[in-house]
Amino acid sequence: IILDEAMRKKYLAVVEPAFLHFGGTFASEGMLAAYTLGRPWHIGAKSFVEQHMGRCEAVFRQQCAPEVVPLVPEASYLLWLDCTALGISDPARFFREEAGVIL
C-alpha cells in the first residue's frame, strides 16, 4: 500500500506496463532491480560457473577418469557426466554400491 498518491502513480507507471503490480511489492521491486541492475551480477555468476565447469572437466580428464566425458551445460549449472565409455553394465548399481553415489 502506497499512501502517497504521487509516489503510487510513479510506482504504477513503472510496474503496470510489465504487469508487475499484481504481485507483492518486495517481489516487484526485486524483479525490477534484477532486470535493471542485475547484469553485472549475471555476468559474474556466469563467469564463476564457467570457470568451475572448466576445472571440473580438467579434474576428470587428468586425475579421475579420462573416459568420463563432462557434458558442459548450456543453460544450467549442473554438470552431467557421460560414463558410457566406462562400459558398466548396470550403472545404477555401480554408482549406488561401488561409488556410493545415488542417482
C-alpha positions in Angstrom: 0.0 0.0 0.0 1.5 3.3 -1.1 -0.4 6.1 0.6 1.3 9.0 -1.1 -0.6 9.4 -4.4 2.3 10.9 -6.4 4.6 8.0 -5.3 1.9 5.4 -6.0 1.5 6.9 -9.6 5.2 6.8 -10.1 5.4 3.2 -8.9 2.5 2.1 -11.1 4.0 3.9 -14.1 7.0 1.6 -13.8 5.3 -1.7 -12.9 2.0 -1.7 -14.8 3.5 -2.0 -18.3 5.2 -5.2 -17.2 2.1 -6.4 -15.3 4.2 -6.4 -12.1 1.6 -4.7 -10.0 -0.3 -7.9 -9.3 2.4 -9.4 -7.1 3.8 -8.2 -3.7 5.8 -5.0 -3.5 9.0 -6.8 -2.5 8.7 -9.3 -5.4 8.1 -6.5 -7.8 11.0 -4.4 -6.5 13.3 -7.4 -6.6 12.3 -8.2 -10.2 12.8 -4.6 -11.3 16.2 -4.4 -9.6 17.2 -7.7 -11.3 16.2 -6.5 -14.7 17.7 -3.0 -14.4 20.7 -3.6 -12.2 21.4 -7.3 -12.4 23.6 -7.5 -15.5 26.9 -7.2 -13.7 25.9 -9.9 -11.2 24.6 -12.2 -14.0 27.9 -11.8 -15.9 29.9 -12.6 -12.8 27.7 -15.6 -11.9 28.1 -17.0 -15.5 31.9 -16.5 -15.4 32.1 -18.2 -12.0 30.1 -21.2 -13.2 32.1 -21.4 -16.5 35.4 -21.4 -14.6 34.3 -24.1 -12.3 32.9 -26.2 -15.1 36.4 -25.9 -16.8 38.1 -27.0 -13.6 35.7 -30.0 -13.2 36.4 -31.1 -16.8 40.2 -30.9 -16.2 40.0 -32.9 -13.0 38.0 -35.7 -14.6 40.3 -35.8 -17.7 43.6 -35.6 -15.8 43.0 -37.1 -12.3 39.9 -39.2 -12.2 38.7 -41.0 -15.3 39.6 -39.7 -18.8 36.8 -42.0 -20.1 34.2 -39.9 -18.4 33.1 -37.1 -20.6 31.7 -34.0 -18.9 28.7 -32.5 -20.8 29.0 -28.8 -20.5 25.6 -27.3 -19.8 24.0 -24.6 -22.0 21.5 -23.3 -19.5 22.3 -24.7 -16.1 24.9 -25.1 -13.5 24.6 -28.9 -13.4 27.4 -30.8 -14.9 26.3 -34.1 -16.4 28.8 -36.9 -16.9 28.7 -39.3 -19.8 30.0 -42.6 -18.4 29.2 -44.7 -21.4 32.9 -45.4 -22.2 33.4 -47.0 -18.7 31.4 -50.0 -20.1 29.4 -50.5 -16.9 26.6 -53.0 -17.5 24.4 -51.7 -14.6 25.3 -48.1 -14.0 22.7 -47.5 -11.3 24.0 -50.5 -9.2 27.6 -49.5 -9.8 27.2 -45.9 -8.7 25.0 -46.8 -5.7 27.0 -49.8 -4.4 30.6 -49.2 -5.7 30.9 -45.5 -5.9 28.4 -44.5 -3.1 26.5 -42.2 -5.4 22.7 -42.4 -5.5 21.4 -41.0 -8.8 
